[in-house]
Every structure is written in C-alpha cells, then in structure tokens.
C-alpha cells in the first residue's frame, strides 16, 4: 500500500488527528501487515489512556488493546460502541485498520479500536490487515497525541 492509497482509504474515517499535509510531504512509508486475533494482540495499542492521564504529557503511555479489554472503567465508558461491535461480531472476519508504528513490532491503532477491543473482550478470532505508517518519531504527525508519535 502506498501513501495515496492509505489517504484515500482512511483519511475521512480516522478519529486520531493526523497532520495530512506533513504525511503527504515527507518520506513516510506505509506497510501492509497481516496479523491475527488473538495471537498478535500484544502488538496493538489504542489511543486511549487510563482515567486521569494527560495524553499531552510526553511521558504518557496509551493502553494496549489487552489492557483496555481488562480495564472496567474504559469498557464501561465505551459500553455502547463496544456492545454494538460485539453484537455484530463475525468470527474469522478481516478487520482493515490504519496504524502508526510506535516500535519495531508495536502499533498504535488510529481507528477500528472499538471493533478490535470488542473481539478481544469476546475472546474471538479475526484477521487484521494493518496499514502501518512508518516514519520519524517525534515529528508531530499525530496532532492530538504528541507523546505517542
């Protein structure tokens, strides 16, 4: 997948604020990875934080998909969306999700968080096609998550 395909598919749907001008003008790479649930869940992080955490703090660390699924406060906070995704769940579906590389094998989900967390709570299987942005850390690409890029 190239940058133009990534932009066409995800730009209008990503909830995380991305600096699209920077993405298009710099040498960002996009890689398509194939993961599976539940085997690869430890590699996936959400843009969600523990209650009371300031996401603007450069030292703040977001919660992994596994942590969110086990965090009663966040599950309750997102209950309506999670319930909708759990009700619609189909085993062995393919979830196509945009992500940002925060390490060699760690990826911040830029969207589809509720769907993947719902499957994690249900302990169900799925394939994940992860469209991963790789580039320089600390670039300010993720406008509302300065401590994560």
ROROTI-394261 format. One record per residue (C-alpha): residue number from 0; x, y, z; residue in three letters. Coordinates in steps of 0.05 Angstrom, whole numbers, plus 32768, in hexadecimal, padded with zeros to 4 digits. Each point is the difference from the previous one (the first is absolute). Example, Ala and Ser with C-alpha at 12.3 -4.5 7.8 and 13.67 -1.06 7.14 Angstrom:
2
0 | 80F6 | 7FA6 | 809C | ALA
1 | 801B | 8045 | 7FF3 | SER
! end
This chain:
149
0 | 8000 | 8000 | 8000 | UNK
1 | 801B | 8045 | 7FEF | UNK
2 | 7FF1 | 8043 | 8021 | UNK
3 | 7FCB | 8014 | 7FCD | UNK
4 | 7FDA | 7FBE | 800B | UNK
5 | 8005 | 8009 | 804C | UNK
6 | 7FE6 | 8048 | 7FFB | UNK
7 | 7FC7 | 7FEC | 7FD1 | UNK
8 | 7FE9 | 7FC7 | 802D | UNK
9 | 8008 | 801D | 8045 | UNK
10 | 8004 | 804D | 8000 | UNK
11 | 7FB6 | 800D | 8009 | UNK
12 | 7FF8 | 7FCA | 8035 | UNK
13 | 803B | 8004 | 8030 | UNK
14 | 7FEC | 801B | 8044 | UNK
15 | 8048 | 8012 | 8014 | UNK
16 | 8013 | 8045 | 7FE5 | UNK
17 | 8036 | 7FF5 | 7FCB | UNK
18 | 8028 | 8039 | 7FE1 | UNK
19 | 7FEF | 7FEB | 7FB9 | UNK
20 | 802A | 8037 | 7FE0 | UNK
21 | 803E | 7FE6 | 8024 | UNK
22 | 7FEE | 7FB8 | 7FEF | UNK
23 | 7FFB | 8010 | 7FB6 | UNK
24 | 803F | 802C | 7FFD | UNK
25 | 8031 | 7FD6 | 8027 | UNK
26 | 801F | 7FBC | 7FF3 | UNK
27 | 7FCF | 7FD7 | 8028 | UNK
28 | 7FF9 | 7FB7 | 7FED | UNK
29 | 7FC1 | 7FD6 | 8004 | UNK
30 | 8005 | 7FB6 | 800A | UNK
31 | 7FC7 | 7FCD | 7FFF | UNK
32 | 8007 | 7FCB | 8036 | UNK
33 | 7FD6 | 7FC3 | 800C | UNK
34 | 7FF2 | 7FF0 | 8049 | UNK
35 | 7FCF | 7FD2 | 8023 | UNK
36 | 7FD5 | 8004 | 803E | UNK
37 | 800C | 7FEB | 8035 | UNK
38 | 8049 | 7FED | 7FF1 | UNK
39 | 801A | 8045 | 7FEE | UNK
40 | 7FD8 | 802C | 8030 | UNK
41 | 803D | 800F | 802C | UNK
42 | 801B | 802A | 7FC6 | UNK
43 | 7FC4 | 802E | 7FFC | UNK
44 | 7FF7 | 8041 | 8027 | UNK
45 | 7FC5 | 802F | 8003 | UNK
46 | 7FFD | 804C | 8004 | UNK
47 | 7FDD | 7FF7 | 8043 | UNK
48 | 801E | 800F | 8044 | UNK
49 | 7FF2 | 7FED | 8047 | UNK
50 | 7FD0 | 8030 | 8022 | UNK
51 | 8023 | 803F | 8017 | UNK
52 | 803B | 7FF9 | 7FD1 | UNK
53 | 8012 | 803E | 7FD9 | UNK
54 | 8009 | 7FE8 | 7FB8 | UNK
55 | 8028 | 8040 | 7FF1 | UNK
56 | 8036 | 7FEB | 8031 | UNK
57 | 803C | 7FE7 | 7FD7 | UNK
58 | 8009 | 7FC8 | 8034 | UNK
59 | 7FB8 | 7FE8 | 7FFC | UNK
60 | 7FF8 | 7FBA | 7FE5 | UNK
61 | 7FC0 | 7FEA | 7FE0 | UNK
62 | 7FDF | 7FBF | 8012 | UNK
63 | 8008 | 7FC1 | 7FD7 | UNK
64 | 7FC4 | 7FDC | 7FE3 | UNK
65 | 8009 | 7FCA | 8035 | UNK
66 | 8002 | 8034 | 8038 | UNK
67 | 7FC2 | 8024 | 7FE7 | UNK
68 | 7FD9 | 7FBE | 7FFC | UNK
69 | 8012 | 7FF2 | 8049 | UNK
70 | 7FF4 | 8048 | 8019 | UNK
71 | 7FB8 | 8004 | 801B | UNK
72 | 7FFD | 804C | 8001 | UNK
73 | 8011 | 8006 | 7FB6 | UNK
74 | 7FD3 | 7FC6 | 7FEC | UNK
75 | 7FC7 | 8022 | 8025 | UNK
76 | 8011 | 8045 | 7FE1 | UNK
77 | 7FFD | 7FE2 | 7FBA | UNK
78 | 7FC9 | 7FCF | 800F | UNK
79 | 7FCF | 8014 | 7FC9 | UNK
80 | 8032 | 7FFC | 7FC7 | UNK
81 | 801F | 7FC0 | 801B | UNK
82 | 7FBC | 7FDF | 8008 | UNK
83 | 7FEE | 8012 | 7FB8 | UNK
84 | 8041 | 7FE1 | 7FE6 | UNK
85 | 7FF8 | 7FC2 | 802C | UNK
86 | 7FB9 | 7FF5 | 7FE7 | UNK
87 | 8017 | 8005 | 7FB7 | UNK
88 | 803F | 7FD5 | 800A | UNK
89 | 800D | 7FCA | 7FCC | UNK
90 | 8037 | 7FCE | 800D | UNK
91 | 803A | 8000 | 7FD0 | UNK
92 | 7FEE | 8043 | 7FE2 | UNK
93 | 8037 | 802D | 7FE5 | UNK
94 | 8007 | 8043 | 8021 | UNK
95 | 8026 | 8033 | 7FD7 | UNK
96 | 801E | 8035 | 802E | UNK
97 | 802E | 803B | 7FFB | UNK
98 | 803A | 8003 | 8031 | UNK
99 | 8040 | 8025 | 8012 | UNK
100 | 8041 | 7FDB | 8011 | UNK
101 | 8015 | 8011 | 8047 | UNK
102 | 8036 | 7FCB | 8001 | UNK
103 | 801A | 7FC8 | 7FD3 | UNK
104 | 7FC6 | 7FD3 | 8011 | UNK
105 | 7FD0 | 802E | 8025 | UNK
106 | 7FC9 | 8026 | 7FDD | UNK
107 | 7FD1 | 8037 | 8016 | UNK
108 | 7FBB | 7FF6 | 7FE3 | UNK
109 | 7FE8 | 8040 | 7FE0 | UNK
110 | 7FB9 | 7FE5 | 7FF6 | UNK
111 | 7FD8 | 7FBF | 8009 | UNK
112 | 8011 | 7FFF | 804A | UNK
113 | 7FBA | 7FF0 | 8017 | UNK
114 | 7FFA | 7FC6 | 7FCF | UNK
115 | 8042 | 7FE1 | 8014 | UNK
116 | 7FF4 | 800A | 804B | UNK
117 | 7FBB | 7FE1 | 7FF8 | UNK
118 | 801E | 7FC2 | 7FE1 | UNK
119 | 8034 | 7FFE | 8037 | UNK
120 | 7FCA | 8002 | 8036 | UNK
121 | 7FDA | 7FC9 | 7FDD | UNK
122 | 8041 | 7FD7 | 7FF8 | UNK
123 | 7FF1 | 7FF6 | 7FB7 | UNK
124 | 802A | 7FF6 | 7FC2 | UNK
125 | 800A | 802F | 7FC6 | UNK
126 | 8033 | 8014 | 7FCC | UNK
127 | 801B | 8047 | 8002 | UNK
128 | 801C | 8023 | 7FC4 | UNK
129 | 8028 | 8038 | 801F | UNK
130 | 8013 | 803B | 7FD4 | UNK
131 | 803C | 801A | 8027 | UNK
132 | 801F | 8045 | 7FF9 | UNK
133 | 804B | 7FFD | 800D | UNK
134 | 802A | 803F | 8008 | UNK
135 | 8028 | 802C | 802E | UNK
136 | 7FE9 | 8000 | 8049 | UNK
137 | 7FF3 | 8043 | 8021 | UNK
138 | 7FEB | 8020 | 7FBE | UNK
139 | 7FBC | 801A | 8018 | UNK
140 | 7FD9 | 7FD7 | 7FCD | UNK
141 | 7FCC | 7FED | 8033 | UNK
142 | 7FE4 | 8044 | 8014 | UNK
143 | 7FD6 | 7FEB | 803C | UNK
144 | 8032 | 7FCC | 801A | UNK
145 | 8043 | 8024 | 8005 | UNK
146 | 801E | 7FCF | 8031 | UNK
147 | 7FF3 | 7FC4 | 7FD2 | UNK
148 | 801F | 8013 | 7FBE | UNK
! end
